[in-house]
Amino acid sequence: MKSRFAPSPTGYLHIGGARTALFAWAWAKKQQGQFVLRIEDTDRERSTQASVDAILDGMSWLGLAHDEGPFYQTDRFDRYEEVIKQLLDDDKAYYCECSKERLQTLRDELTEKGEKAKYDGCCRDKKLTSGVVRFKNPLSGLVVFDDAVKGQISINNQELDDLIIARSDGTPTYNLTVVVDDHDMEIDTVIRGDDHINNTPRQINLYQALGWGLPKFAHLPMILGSDGARLSKRHGAVSVMAYRDEGFLPEALLNYLVRLGWSHGDQEVFSLDEIVSLFELKNINKAPASFNQEKLIWLNQEYIKSASVEYLIEQLSWHLNHQGVDSSTGPELNVVVKHLQERSKTLVEMVDGMKMFYQDFTEFDEKLAKKQFKDSESIALLMSKLSTLDDWTANAIKDQIKQVCDELDIGFGKIGQPFRLALSGNGNAGNIDIVAQLVGQKRTLSRLQMALDYISQRSD
């Protein structure tokens, strides 16, 4: 059994494409079959190497490894030419020299009459020898097929026109190449978005004209934004690699994608092995799926919480380099990751939380500083006690904070909040005794002195 993912390299790998790839990959693995990657790059004007690289990078990051390919359609032009010639020789295709102006006039006239705008077969029996090549679509009868998601679909051939299968320069068009490729590559199940469903009857007619067996079809419902509109950039329909950049784990994104249109009871969290073992095409919903960024963030946090520290460090490598954080300038990275694991929604958020342990800062959040840095006495006393502390551990630091509260008869918040701001610069820190231990004695004392200097400058 084989399934395939066949993107066009005219842009990045987006959420809809990634979900199609995941479903095709999962179905192949479920059937203990092969997953084929094919790059449909016949649109030479719009296809770019940058887009090819973005697709391959996205697939690699997601972990959707292909068993065969990547195959490139531009390497198969001789094969397409052979099939087009076969159709011409068998009188199942013909040349058409209708001008763009004639075709536009025809469309306008049909539209005015309220009829479907389609080619009228003007050149069908002219026996021309140049121009575009059109397939002779059957003039009567029905195209009926069972879609694994949509159920039985029936189209009258009178609804279809003679589609162009080769441009005037000889380059093949999508509907021809996809049929030839899926046949030659022995694709058993074609899994793709339902924006292709109108092409399927045309392609089935091509299969039959060539005497080839049909694959099974499964057309996936589209993905909508949370407002019900078609998914766009404002909903989060960005490059898959942008999710990597924003700090999402690939497993979390895959888990979220598989739930966009597929379900297994009320289960929300799936490992890749569970996806493969439980996945069934018949359980794909017919209705469009709704993309919810907040749900994705929640799921990502769940994955971060349950991941091993070693795996998180591996995934953090790119982010640390990207943000210029040198983890050799502070505490052991595994200790810091463990400390931040429960409170981080994304890896970017985790790296932001790490910076206080590995980087010094020169100023505090101004709004918080004005609110928290008012009492120099408590900060000075805490600094004095911590400067003589030999046992730089969270418990020992906590004892010193408690002593300051007792000696000055103040509540914990009176020293805890200023200390938190002094340590972090922005007030974003967890348990301050643990944070201070990780920041280290030298940096902690330096930052407390910065707080005292701030108070002194304000009072001058």
C-alpha positions as CSV (number, residue, x, y, z in Angstrom):
1,M,0.0,0.0,0.0
2,K,1.2,3.5,-0.8
3,S,0.0,7.0,0.0
4,R,1.6,10.2,-1.0
5,F,2.0,13.9,-0.2
6,A,2.4,16.0,-3.3
7,P,2.9,19.7,-2.5
8,S,3.5,22.5,-5.1
9,P,6.7,24.4,-4.3
10,T,5.1,27.8,-4.7
11,G,5.3,28.8,-1.0
12,Y,6.0,27.4,2.4
13,L,4.5,24.3,4.0
14,H,1.4,25.6,5.7
15,I,-0.9,24.1,8.2
16,G,-3.4,22.6,5.7
17,G,-0.6,21.0,3.8
18,A,1.1,19.6,7.0
19,R,-2.2,18.1,8.0
20,T,-2.6,16.4,4.6
21,A,0.9,15.1,4.9
22,L,0.3,13.8,8.4
23,F,-2.9,12.0,7.4
24,A,-1.3,10.4,4.4
25,W,1.8,9.4,6.4
26,A,-0.4,8.0,9.3
27,W,-2.5,6.0,6.8
28,A,0.6,4.5,5.1
29,K,2.1,3.5,8.5
30,K,-1.2,2.1,9.7
31,Q,-1.3,-0.1,6.6
32,Q,2.4,-1.0,7.0
33,G,2.9,0.6,3.6
34,Q,5.0,3.3,1.9
35,F,4.8,7.0,2.2
36,V,5.8,8.9,-1.0
37,L,6.9,12.5,-1.2
38,R,6.4,14.1,-4.6
39,I,7.2,17.8,-5.5
40,E,4.8,19.0,-8.1
41,D,7.0,21.7,-9.7
42,T,5.6,22.0,-13.2
43,D,4.6,25.6,-12.6
44,R,8.0,26.9,-13.5
45,E,7.1,30.6,-13.0
46,R,5.9,30.2,-9.4
47,S,8.0,27.2,-8.2
48,T,11.2,28.1,-6.3
49,Q,14.0,26.2,-4.7
50,A,13.4,28.2,-1.5
51,S,9.9,26.8,-1.4
52,V,11.2,23.3,-2.0
53,D,13.6,23.7,0.9
54,A,10.9,25.1,3.1
55,I,8.7,22.0,2.4
56,L,11.6,19.6,3.0
57,D,12.6,21.4,6.2
58,G,9.0,21.4,7.5
59,M,8.6,17.7,6.8
60,S,11.9,16.9,8.5
61,W,11.1,19.0,11.6
62,L,7.7,17.4,11.9
63,G,9.4,13.9,11.6
64,L,7.2,12.8,8.7
65,A,9.9,10.9,6.9
66,H,9.2,9.7,3.4
67,D,9.9,6.1,2.3
68,E,10.2,7.1,-1.4
69,G,11.2,10.3,-3.0
70,P,11.3,13.2,-3.1
71,F,10.3,12.9,-6.8
72,Y,10.2,16.0,-8.9
73,Q,7.7,16.3,-11.8
74,T,10.2,18.4,-13.8
75,D,12.3,15.3,-14.0
76,R,9.4,13.4,-15.7
77,F,8.5,15.5,-18.7
78,D,9.5,12.8,-21.1
79,R,7.0,10.4,-19.4
80,Y,4.2,13.0,-19.6
81,E,5.0,13.7,-23.2
82,E,4.7,9.9,-23.9
83,V,1.3,9.7,-22.3
84,I,0.0,12.9,-24.1
85,K,1.2,11.4,-27.4
86,Q,-0.6,8.1,-26.6
87,L,-3.8,10.0,-25.9
88,L,-3.5,11.9,-29.2
89,D,-2.7,8.8,-31.2
90,D,-5.7,7.0,-29.7
91,D,-8.0,10.0,-30.6
92,K,-8.6,10.6,-26.9
93,A,-7.1,14.1,-27.0
94,Y,-6.8,16.8,-29.6
95,Y,-5.1,20.1,-30.4
96,C,-7.0,23.3,-29.8
97,E,-6.0,26.8,-31.2
98,C,-8.9,28.8,-29.6
99,S,-7.5,32.2,-28.7
100,K,-7.7,33.7,-25.2
101,E,-10.1,36.3,-26.5
102,R,-12.5,33.7,-27.9
103,L,-12.4,31.7,-24.6
104,Q,-13.1,34.8,-22.6
105,T,-16.0,35.8,-24.8
106,L,-17.4,32.3,-24.5
107,R,-17.1,32.4,-20.7
108,D,-18.8,35.8,-20.6
109,E,-21.7,34.7,-22.8
110,L,-22.3,31.5,-20.8
111,T,-22.1,33.4,-17.5
112,E,-24.6,36.0,-18.7
113,K,-27.0,33.1,-19.5
114,G,-26.5,31.7,-16.1
115,E,-24.9,28.6,-17.5
116,K,-21.6,27.0,-16.3
117,A,-18.6,28.6,-18.0
118,K,-16.9,25.7,-19.8
119,Y,-15.2,25.0,-23.1
120,D,-17.6,24.2,-26.0
121,G,-15.4,21.7,-27.9
122,C,-14.9,24.0,-30.8
123,C,-11.7,22.3,-32.0
124,R,-12.6,18.8,-30.9
125,D,-13.0,17.4,-34.5
126,K,-10.8,19.8,-36.5
127,K,-7.7,17.5,-36.5
128,L,-5.4,20.4,-35.8
129,T,-1.6,19.8,-35.3
130,S,-0.6,22.6,-32.9
131,G,-1.9,24.5,-30.0
132,V,-2.8,23.3,-26.5
133,V,-3.8,19.7,-26.1
134,R,-7.2,19.0,-24.7
135,F,-8.5,15.7,-23.3
136,K,-11.7,14.3,-25.0
137,N,-13.9,14.1,-22.0
138,P,-16.9,11.7,-22.4
139,L,-20.0,13.6,-23.6
140,S,-22.4,11.5,-21.6
141,G,-22.7,9.2,-18.6
142,L,-21.8,9.7,-14.9
143,V,-18.6,9.6,-13.0
144,V,-19.3,7.8,-9.7
145,F,-16.7,7.2,-7.0
146,D,-16.8,6.4,-3.3
147,D,-14.8,8.9,-1.3
148,A,-13.4,7.6,2.0
149,V,-14.5,10.8,3.7
150,K,-17.3,12.3,1.7
151,G,-19.1,9.1,0.7
152,Q,-20.4,8.4,-2.8
153,I,-20.0,11.3,-5.2
154,S,-21.6,11.4,-8.7
155,I,-20.9,13.9,-11.5
156,N,-22.6,14.1,-14.9
157,N,-20.0,14.2,-17.7
158,Q,-22.0,17.0,-19.2
159,E,-20.9,19.2,-16.3
160,L,-17.3,18.7,-17.4
161,D,-15.4,20.1,-20.4
162,D,-12.4,19.1,-22.4
163,L,-9.6,20.0,-20.0
164,I,-6.2,21.2,-21.2
165,I,-3.6,18.5,-20.5
166,A,-0.7,20.2,-22.2
167,R,0.0,23.9,-22.8
168,S,1.0,25.3,-26.2
169,D,4.7,25.0,-25.2
170,G,4.2,21.3,-24.5
171,T,4.4,21.5,-20.7
172,P,1.9,19.2,-19.0
173,T,-0.8,20.5,-16.7
174,Y,-1.7,19.4,-13.2
175,N,-4.6,17.0,-14.0
176,L,-2.5,15.0,-16.4
177,T,0.7,14.9,-14.3
178,V,-1.0,13.8,-11.1
179,V,-2.8,10.9,-12.8
180,V,0.4,9.7,-14.5
181,D,2.4,10.1,-11.3
182,D,-0.1,8.3,-9.1
183,H,-0.3,5.5,-11.6
184,D,3.4,5.1,-12.1
185,M,4.2,5.4,-8.4
186,E,1.5,2.8,-7.6
187,I,-0.4,5.1,-5.2
188,D,-3.3,3.1,-3.7
189,T,-4.9,5.9,-1.7
190,V,-5.0,9.6,-2.8
191,I,-5.4,11.7,0.4
192,R,-5.7,15.4,-0.3
193,G,-7.8,18.5,0.5
194,D,-11.3,18.8,-0.7
195,D,-10.4,21.8,-2.8
196,H,-9.3,19.1,-5.3
197,I,-12.6,17.3,-5.3
198,N,-13.7,19.0,-8.5
199,N,-10.6,17.6,-10.3
200,T,-11.3,14.0,-9.3
201,P,-14.0,13.2,-11.9
202,R,-11.8,14.6,-14.6
203,Q,-8.9,12.6,-13.4
204,I,-11.0,9.4,-13.2
205,N,-11.9,9.9,-16.9
206,L,-8.2,10.2,-17.7
207,Y,-7.5,7.0,-15.8
208,Q,-10.2,5.2,-17.7
209,A,-9.1,6.5,-21.0
210,L,-5.6,5.2,-20.4
211,G,-6.9,1.8,-19.2
212,W,-5.5,2.2,-15.7
213,G,-7.0,1.1,-12.4
214,L,-8.3,3.7,-10.0
215,P,-6.8,4.5,-6.6
216,K,-9.0,5.2,-3.6
217,F,-9.8,8.8,-2.8
218,A,-10.1,10.6,0.5
219,H,-10.8,14.3,0.4
220,L,-10.1,16.2,3.7
221,P,-12.4,19.0,4.8
222,M,-10.9,22.5,4.8
223,I,-9.6,24.2,8.0
224,L,-11.4,27.3,9.1
225,G,-10.3,30.0,11.5
226,S,-12.0,30.2,14.9
227,D,-14.4,32.8,13.4
228,G,-15.6,30.4,10.8
229,A,-13.8,32.1,7.9
230,R,-11.3,30.3,5.7
231,L,-8.0,29.9,7.5
232,S,-5.6,32.8,6.8
233,K,-2.5,34.3,8.2
234,R,-4.5,36.2,10.8
235,H,-5.7,32.9,12.2
236,G,-2.2,31.4,12.4
237,A,-2.0,30.0,8.8
238,V,1.7,30.6,8.6
239,S,4.7,28.4,7.7
240,V,5.1,25.2,9.7
241,M,8.6,26.4,10.5
242,A,7.1,29.5,12.0
243,Y,5.7,27.3,14.7
244,R,9.1,26.0,15.3
245,D,10.4,29.6,15.6
246,E,7.5,30.4,18.0
247,G,8.6,27.6,20.3
248,F,6.2,24.8,19.6
249,L,7.3,21.1,19.8
250,P,6.8,19.1,16.6
251,E,4.9,16.4,18.5
252,A,2.5,19.0,19.9
253,L,1.8,20.4,16.5
254,L,1.2,17.0,15.0
255,N,-1.1,16.1,17.8
256,Y,-3.1,19.3,17.2
257,L,-3.2,18.7,13.4
258,V,-4.5,15.2,13.7
259,R,-7.4,16.4,15.8
260,L,-8.3,19.0,13.1
261,G,-10.9,16.7,11.5
262,W,-10.2,13.4,13.1
263,S,-11.1,12.0,16.5
264,H,-10.9,8.9,18.6
265,G,-13.5,9.3,21.3
266,D,-12.8,12.1,23.7
267,Q,-9.0,11.6,23.7
268,E,-7.1,14.8,23.2
269,V,-3.4,13.8,23.6
270,F,-1.9,11.2,21.3
271,S,1.6,10.0,20.8
272,L,2.7,9.3,17.2
273,D,2.5,5.6,17.8
274,E,-1.1,6.0,19.0
275,I,-2.0,8.1,16.0
276,V,-0.7,5.4,13.7
277,S,-2.5,2.5,15.6
278,L,-5.8,4.3,15.9
279,F,-6.0,6.3,12.7
280,E,-8.9,5.4,10.3
281,L,-10.0,7.3,7.2
282,K,-13.6,6.5,8.1
283,N,-13.2,8.5,11.3
284,I,-12.3,11.8,9.5
285,N,-15.1,14.3,9.9
286,K,-16.9,15.5,6.8
287,A,-17.4,19.0,8.2
288,P,-14.6,21.7,8.1
289,A,-12.3,21.8,11.1
290,S,-11.7,24.9,13.2
291,F,-8.2,26.1,14.0
292,N,-7.8,27.4,17.6
293,Q,-4.5,28.9,18.6
294,E,-5.2,28.8,22.3
295,K,-5.9,25.0,22.1
296,L,-2.6,24.5,20.4
297,I,-0.7,26.5,23.1
298,W,-2.4,24.5,25.8
299,L,-1.4,21.2,24.1
300,N,2.2,22.5,23.6
301,Q,2.4,23.2,27.3
302,E,1.2,19.7,28.1
303,Y,3.9,18.3,25.9
304,I,6.6,20.5,27.5
305,K,5.5,19.4,31.0
306,S,5.7,15.7,30.1
307,A,8.8,15.8,28.0
308,S,12.2,14.6,29.3
309,V,14.7,17.4,30.2
310,E,17.2,15.9,27.7
311,Y,14.7,16.1,24.9
312,L,13.8,19.7,25.7
313,I,17.5,20.7,25.8
314,E,17.8,19.1,22.3
315,Q,14.8,21.1,21.0
316,L,16.0,24.3,22.8
317,S,19.4,24.3,21.0
318,W,18.1,26.3,18.0
319,H,16.3,28.8,20.2
320,L,19.3,29.4,22.4
321,N,21.5,30.0,19.4
322,H,18.8,32.1,17.7
323,Q,18.5,34.4,20.8
324,G,22.2,34.5,21.5
325,V,21.9,32.8,24.9
326,D,25.2,31.2,26.0
327,S,24.3,28.5,28.6
328,S,27.9,28.1,29.6
329,T,27.8,31.4,31.5
330,G,25.6,30.2,34.3
331,P,24.0,27.2,36.0
332,E,23.7,23.8,34.4
333,L,21.1,23.9,31.6
334,N,19.3,20.8,32.7
335,V,18.6,22.3,36.2
336,V,17.3,25.5,34.7
337,V,15.1,23.6,32.2
338,K,13.6,21.5,35.0
339,H,12.9,24.7,36.9
340,L,11.1,26.3,34.0
341,Q,9.4,23.2,32.6
342,E,6.1,23.5,34.5
343,R,5.6,27.2,33.8
344,S,6.6,27.5,30.1
345,K,3.9,27.4,27.4
346,T,6.5,27.5,24.6
347,L,10.2,27.0,24.1
348,V,10.5,30.7,23.3
349,E,8.9,31.5,26.7
350,M,11.3,29.1,28.3
351,V,14.3,30.8,26.7
352,D,13.0,34.2,27.8
353,G,12.8,32.8,31.3
354,M,16.4,31.5,31.1
355,K,18.0,34.8,30.2
356,M,18.2,36.0,33.8
357,F,20.5,33.1,34.6
358,Y,22.9,33.6,31.8
359,Q,22.7,37.2,30.8
360,D,23.1,40.4,32.8
361,F,20.8,43.4,32.2
362,T,21.3,47.1,32.7
363,E,17.9,48.3,33.6
364,F,14.7,47.2,35.3
365,D,11.1,47.4,34.0
366,E,10.4,51.0,34.7
367,K,6.8,50.7,35.8
368,L,7.5,47.8,38.2
369,A,10.6,49.5,39.5
370,K,8.7,52.6,40.5
371,K,6.2,50.4,42.3
372,Q,8.6,47.9,44.0
373,F,11.8,49.8,44.7
374,K,10.8,52.2,47.4
375,D,12.4,50.8,50.6
376,S,16.1,50.6,50.5
377,E,16.4,49.4,54.1
378,S,14.9,45.9,53.4
379,I,16.9,45.5,50.2
380,A,20.1,46.6,51.9
381,L,19.6,44.3,54.9
382,L,18.9,41.3,52.5
383,M,22.0,42.1,50.5
384,S,24.1,42.3,53.7
385,K,22.9,38.9,54.9
386,L,23.3,37.2,51.5
387,S,26.8,38.6,51.0
388,T,28.1,36.6,54.0
389,L,26.2,33.5,53.1
390,D,28.5,30.5,52.6
391,D,25.8,27.9,51.9
392,W,24.3,29.3,48.6
393,T,21.3,27.1,48.4
394,A,17.6,27.8,48.1
395,N,16.9,26.8,51.7
396,A,19.6,29.0,53.1
397,I,18.5,31.9,50.9
398,K,14.9,31.4,52.1
399,D,16.0,31.5,55.7
400,Q,17.8,34.9,55.1
401,I,14.6,36.3,53.5
402,K,12.6,35.2,56.5
403,Q,15.1,36.8,58.9
404,V,14.8,40.1,57.1
405,C,11.0,39.9,57.4
406,D,11.3,39.1,61.2
407,E,13.9,41.8,61.9
408,L,12.0,44.6,60.1
409,D,8.5,43.2,61.1
410,I,7.3,43.2,57.5
411,G,5.4,40.7,55.4
412,F,7.0,38.5,52.8
413,G,5.7,40.6,49.9
414,K,7.5,43.7,51.1
415,I,10.9,42.1,50.4
416,G,9.8,39.2,48.1
417,Q,8.4,41.3,45.2
418,P,11.4,43.8,45.1
419,F,13.8,40.8,45.3
420,R,12.0,39.1,42.4
421,L,12.3,42.2,40.3
422,A,15.9,42.7,41.2
423,L,16.7,39.1,40.2
424,S,14.8,39.1,36.9
425,G,14.7,42.7,35.7
426,N,11.1,42.2,34.6
427,G,9.4,40.5,37.6
428,N,8.9,37.2,35.7
429,A,10.4,34.6,38.0
430,G,9.3,31.6,39.9
431,N,10.2,30.8,43.5
432,I,12.7,33.5,44.4
433,D,14.9,31.3,46.6
434,I,15.4,28.8,43.8
435,V,15.8,31.6,41.2
436,A,18.5,33.2,43.4
437,Q,20.3,29.9,43.8
438,L,20.4,29.5,40.1
439,V,21.3,33.1,39.3
440,G,24.3,32.7,41.7
441,Q,25.6,34.7,44.6
442,K,27.7,37.1,42.5
443,R,25.0,38.1,40.1
444,T,22.3,38.2,42.9
445,L,24.4,40.7,44.9
446,S,25.1,42.8,41.8
447,R,21.5,43.0,41.0
448,L,20.5,43.9,44.5
449,Q,23.1,46.7,44.3
450,M,21.5,47.9,41.0
451,A,18.2,48.1,42.9
452,L,19.7,50.2,45.7
453,D,21.4,52.4,43.1
454,Y,18.0,52.9,41.4
455,I,16.4,53.9,44.7
456,S,19.3,56.3,45.4
457,Q,19.1,58.0,42.0
458,R,15.3,58.5,42.3
459,S,15.7,60.1,45.7
460,D,18.4,62.5,44.6
